[in-house]
Amino acid sequence: MVKILIPTPLRPYTDKQDAVDASGATVGELLADLTRRHAGLKPHLYNEQGKLRSFVNVYVNDEDIRYLQKEQTPVTADDTVSIIPSVAGGAPTVTDVVSGVSRTLPELTNDEIKRYSRHLIMPEVGVEGQRKRKAAKVLCIGAGGLGSPVAMYLTAAGVGTLGIVDFDVVDFSNLQRQILHGTPDVGRSKLASAKDRLQALNPNVDVVTHETAISSENALKLFEPYDVIVDGTDNFPTRYLVNDASVLTGKPNAYGSIFRFEGQASVFGTKDGPCYRCLYPEPPPPGLVPSCAEGGVLGVLPGIIGVIQATETIKLILGVGEPLIGRFLIVDALRMRFRELKLRKDPDCPVCGTHPTVTQLIDYEQFCGVRPAAPEPITVNSATEITSVELKQRLDRGDKLKIVDVREPNEYQINRIPGSELIPLGDVPKRVNELNPDDEIVVHCKTGGRSAKAADFLRSVGFKKVLNLKGGVLDWIDKVDPTQPKY
């Protein structure tokens, strides 16, 4: 029997099994058997043409099947097949290991020698290593879950200049994991909150704030003064943007991502190492991979991954140890297991390959298939969406509507629309027979993204009267029932 490891984002489509035992001569046969037994998994692994999706990587033990025999790769009873989706006078001069340029290292003050004494007595760091940190400039993209531990530990470690890019404000829902911020900061700019906290931690560090959304227009200019980029992003357009800008500017990218109990970390964009596109050439279609806002995240997990990112950044600055270049670290916090997979630089990569075709930053929202929301609400007559106010009016009139909540059971316990029936999104394909195609059905989730996917599926199997609740249950609470809690 060959063990197949299923990551957290795909477990709702496999009856929440942590692993599946299956048998077969090749990887392709194993995956075919898996998707036959779990129909909801198939669209996540294969496209409409039956090809394995490019944002899903499959490993046999620690080897990517793209560099073996692809789906024809044979497996044995002792092999483990892993599915890995896509869920920074007198002073000597030295050549900086990050930028490759000669720079004069700043001296340490007496107060800094006291502060960093535990570093100075380490042979791998010493006085010169601490001076390298003081000379280093690191840019952290985001002051949220990953950015918080990254910024705090790099500041405590004495990185001379720490840039932070963010444009959000602190929300109550952030406080469970974003340790840069506290309850009094709710409603404040994250950058203002972060700067106050970091300067209190270490006034020797120059905290530079960039209150802007990173874009194709400003990324290269933002990256230019910095030595290392730390990717704390939470969406695919920005992640690909950060990757491409890192490669184009020659800046190493300390990467991390999180979802529920699982995290990933690596170092991309070095001269001889792979980039993010070598791992995932294309992004998943919009809505296919849930965000942390939809699926949740264990509060301490970004601390684990963020500390790894900070560690890799410090190693790059010092030029010591073995950075996660060509290595992909997967953390399963629920079982407290760490796995490492090999990554290779793709010679055909459009950004870092031998003959790159992406030589300037592109429209990443278009690349990731993201479209802006319609400027005006879509009316019921369009037979696609309904607003919370319209739904309340129709319920008050006594219209017969079937309300289906496609969130997870734990979300349903927090708040709900009265009379709604819970059918989690992953269960919709196998429970579709519980619904009457002649009924007028209103589907909803937290904000409208998952329910739009459910509505599309129902229409595809013959349901003619399906409406998606615009803005989800949060909009219902805002417009109709403000007595219920929001999350």
Buried (B, 14 or more C-beta within 10 A) or exposed (E): EBBBBBBBBBBBBBEEEEEBEBEBEBBBBBBBBBBEEBEBBBBBBBEEEEEBBBBBBBBBEEBBBBEBEBBEBEBEEEBBBBBBBBBBEEEEEBEBBBBEEEBEBBEBEEEBBEBBEEBBEEEEBBBEBBBBBBBBBBBBBBBBBBBBBBBBBBBBBBBBBBBBBBBBBBEEEBBBBBBBBBEEBBEBBBBBBBBBBBBEBBEBBEBBBBEEEBBBEBBBEBBEEBBBBBBBBBBBBBBBBBBBBBBBBEBBBBBBBBBBBBBBBBBBBBEEBBBBBBBBBBBBBBBBBBBBEBBBBBEEBBBBBBBBBBBBBBBBBBBBEEBBBBBBBBBBBEEEEEBEBBBBBBEEBBBBBEEBEBEEBEEBBEBBBBEEEEEEBBEBEEBBBBBBBBBBBBBEEEEEBBBBBBBBEEBBEEBBBEEBBBBBBBBBBBEBEEBEEEBBBBBBBBBBBBBBBBBBBBBEEEBEBBBBBBBBBBBBBEBBBEEBEEE
